[in-house]
């Protein structure tokens, strides 16, 4: 093999390595930029569905759907009107949250907010009566009594009496 051939192969190899290195750097930069700022892998869908005004205070009920393959639905309670970014995140602090249980065909009747020793707590009331139930994004926030509920009790299902 001639000395010039070896030198040409070396330069082609070096040039290919530089191109691959630059391409990898550009791909890594594009990948990292995709996950920074307001971009998210899976955005939550969230709506403020109701508000409760009493004694000079307003409470806001938000309905959130989270997840990509396995979806989770829940309610969140806020003391200030939350604003959500494209990912469904907010800077407002939630007072409480409660998962929606969709087993056995139960429908949401309403959502109670109770005063407890530990602050405001949400309790979802369910029903099996279609005329009493609503879709989760149509729930109404109502004031429950101020009695401390037993954490071992399940939320009451209305219409089973």
N, C-alpha and C positions, 0 to 999 in steps of 0.2 A: 504494500500500500504506500502510496506517495505521501510525503509530509504535508502537502497542501490539502489532500483529501481528509486527513485526520483533523486538521485545523478547521475545515469547513463543517465537519460533523460536530465538532465541539461548539462552534458558534451557533449552529442551528439548534443544538440541544440547550444551550444557554438562553437563546432567544425564546424558545418554547417554554422553558422554566419561568422566565420573567413574565411572559404572557399569562401563564397559568396562575402565577402568584397574584398578578394584578386582577385577574378575573375573580379569584377567590376573595380578594379584599373587597371588590365591588359587591359581590354577592353577600358577604358578611355585613357590609354597611347597609345594604338594602334591607336585609333581614332584620337587623337591629332597629332601623328606623321604622319598620312596620309595626313594632311592638312598643314604641315610645309615644309620648304625647297622648292624644285622645283615642288612639286606636286600640282595639281589644280583640282577643281571639274569638270570644263569643259574647255578644252584647246581650244584657238583660233587657227584657221589655218591661216597662214600668209605667203606671198611670196613677195619678191622684184621682181616686174614685168618689170620695165624699169628704165632707168636713162637718165638724160638730162645734157650734158656737154656744158658749154658755159662760156666765159670770166673767165676761170680758176676756175670755180665753178662747182660742180656736185650735182645735185638734184636726189633723189631716190624716186620712186613711189612704195609704198607697197600696196598690196591688202589683205584685212583681212575679214575673215568670223567669226563672233562671235555669240555665243548663242548655246543653246542645242535644245530646241523644236522650238522656233521662231528664225530663223537665220537672222542676219543683216550683210549686205555686205557694205564695205566702203573702200575708198582709204585714204592713209596717205602719207604725204610728209615729207621727211627727208633731212637734209643738209649733213649728214654723213651716210655711209652705215650701216644700223641697223643690229644687230645680235639678234636673238630671242631665248628665252629658250623654254623648252618643253611646257610651258603654253601659249606661244605666246607673252610674255612680253619682253620689251627691255629697256635698260637704256638710249638710245638715245632720245633726245627731238624731238617731231614731230613739224613741222612748221605749218601744217594745216591738216585737214581731211574733207572729204565730203562723205555723204551716197550715195549709189547707189540706184536709183529709178527704180524698175523693173515693174512698173505699165504700163498698156496699151501696153505691148509687145515691149517697147522701148529697143534698144540695145545700148551699149556703142560705140560711134564713136571714141572718143579720150578724153584725159584729158588735159585741159589747166592749166598752172601755170601762174599767173599774179602777177605783182608787184603792191601793193596797199600801201596806207598810213600806213596800219596796218601790213605790211609784205607780204610774199608770200601767195597767196590764190589759192586753187584748184577750178576748175570748170569743171564738167563732161558735155561733149556734147553727146547727144543721137541722134539716127536715127531710122527710121522705115524701112529703106532700108537694106535688109539682106546682100547685097554685100558690104555695107559700115560699117556694125557693126562687132564687135568682142566680144568674151567672155571676162568677166571682168579681167581674169588673163592674157589676151593678149593685154591689153590697152597700148597705146603709150602716153608718156608724151611729150607735145609740149609747146612751149612758146607762150602765148597769148599776146595781146597788153597790154600796160601799162596804159590803161584808166581805171579809177575807175568804176567798174560796179555798177549798181543800185541794192541794195539788194532786192528790190521788184520784180525785173525781174526774171522770171524762166529761167533756162538754155535753150538755143535754141534747138529745135528738128529739125535736118536737114532732108530734104526730104519732108517737109509739104508745100513747096511753091506752 
